[in-house]
């Protein structure tokens, strides 16, 4: 995939601004029809999307098939509601009324990682689009510099196959993030990735006081005591550890095993791994 330059990013920003002006005036029913249609397309093309994702990312076809089907679920409109406390306060004794207005924040810059190349973008698109926002989505990339080549996208094909509801840009991460987050057009940042990069993006967003949503790298320990159900525990942990080749934010990073069960746990876990 070609990597975006400054002019490409400016065109994406302008398109997001134009789209936002139109989309924010749409009704919940109109947004719902678009998102429902997108979800239906994903379900209809699940085998193609899963195959492309497997070829690019490397996980099993069974996993990408499930991922594609799960991705369709966030593409739905969430209806607003007033909390019980506000309902109780809506008609206070002085007859003043409390009105809660929910408005879209504006164009969103969304950065998605490669480990779930279908589901991660789906999560980042569903809620903003349902709320009336436009989205510029930057999928993951893997730089492979060469003569006349600044890089290539790692999991771009399945992103394009899965959805058409956002402007997609592929580029050198730091260049894309700096340019998009410096623009007053972008009002919100959504990022899933490492803590180090998350801190960097938070600093960039702070310069223009943009709202942010961060899902940063996990570091998940497991503690197993002597009284644990060994068979069930090992089955659950082996699945968690080796799912998606371990490339999951909640994949166990280390195990603390009580001494009385240690040898049996190691033997059982090794056996499960061998399968």
Protein Blocks (a to p, Z undefined) as FASTA:
>chain_A
ZZddfklmmmmmmmmmmmmmmmmmpcfklmmmmmmmmmmmmmmmmmmmmmmmmmmnopaf
klmmmmmmmmmmmmccddddddfklmmmmmgfkopacddddddfbjcdddddfklmmlmm
mmmmmmmmmnopacdddddddddddehiabdcfklmmmmmmpckbccddddfklmmmmmm
mpmkbmbdcddddfklmmmmmmmmmmnopacdddddddddddddfkbcfklmmmmmmmmm
mgghhpafklcfbdcddfklmmmmmmmmmmmmmZZ
